[in-house]
């Protein structure tokens, strides 16, 4: 493994250390994250190049495809490099029509963990997120029973570290009373700042915050601001958006997804982009335009 990735690493609670630039494998599946990839060989090549570039954590889920993405990861990278960490999610199933269906029954959560283990070819999963909320927002419903199932599997040695996806601060507190939480994965980007307080809390408690949809939600006016900053810095809009996230909090970790090797290299290069104060001010103003 080479070490082209910069941006530093973050040492988290519960003994987990990962680089701040990761890779999200969701886009390796077919349209709408359903079915096989359009170009299987390119999908395998992207995974191998991510590791060659020094990326040491990959974000996935067995419901991507379903099973397609995990099987691609295994085909491309098994036996896995010792420093590679694979983070997966449970809490959903896919319908025959590709629909996303919450699935939190204790027995099914256990089954989902075992399916991830089997399809990835692992004896233990590095990180398992409990996916609780939707992309439309979070709730404050209790997750004690569901998270307790994953805590039991952690005690059994099938899971090393636990995370939460789509959660509120109240739910994070509830989960922490059951077992350590090392990562939170919520919707967050320059324009979608509803989790500002949670981002700051995660930094204070040494919990990684992995934003999903790091580039979504821009109006034409907001997009023009991003374009102007990128042009001045001789960077792409996506690189600027990713660099802003890295500078937003010391425990933010990135998992941008792509099925293109060239796009992967572009994302990795964002870790080297330092945004000057005036650019950060302009980008921060985007949230006030929402």
Secondary structure as GFF3:
##gff-version 3
##sequence-region A 1 290
A	DSSP	beta_strand	9	11	.	.	.	ID=ss1
A	DSSP	three_ten_helix	13	15	.	.	.	ID=ss2
A	DSSP	beta_strand	17	19	.	.	.	ID=ss3
A	DSSP	beta_strand	23	24	.	.	.	ID=ss4
A	DSSP	three_ten_helix	26	28	.	.	.	ID=ss5
A	DSSP	three_ten_helix	31	33	.	.	.	ID=ss6
A	DSSP	alpha_helix	40	52	.	.	.	ID=ss7
A	DSSP	beta_strand	57	59	.	.	.	ID=ss8
A	DSSP	alpha_helix	68	77	.	.	.	ID=ss9
A	DSSP	beta_strand	85	90	.	.	.	ID=ss10
A	DSSP	beta_strand	92	94	.	.	.	ID=ss11
A	DSSP	beta_strand	100	102	.	.	.	ID=ss12
A	DSSP	alpha_helix	106	120	.	.	.	ID=ss13
A	DSSP	beta_strand	125	131	.	.	.	ID=ss14
A	DSSP	alpha_helix	144	155	.	.	.	ID=ss15
A	DSSP	beta_strand	159	165	.	.	.	ID=ss16
A	DSSP	alpha_helix	169	176	.	.	.	ID=ss17
A	DSSP	beta_strand	183	185	.	.	.	ID=ss18
A	DSSP	alpha_helix	196	204	.	.	.	ID=ss19
A	DSSP	beta_strand	208	210	.	.	.	ID=ss20
A	DSSP	alpha_helix	220	232	.	.	.	ID=ss21
A	DSSP	alpha_helix	237	248	.	.	.	ID=ss22
A	DSSP	beta_strand	252	253	.	.	.	ID=ss23
A	DSSP	alpha_helix	261	269	.	.	.	ID=ss24
A	DSSP	three_ten_helix	270	272	.	.	.	ID=ss25
A	DSSP	alpha_helix	277	288	.	.	.	ID=ss26
###
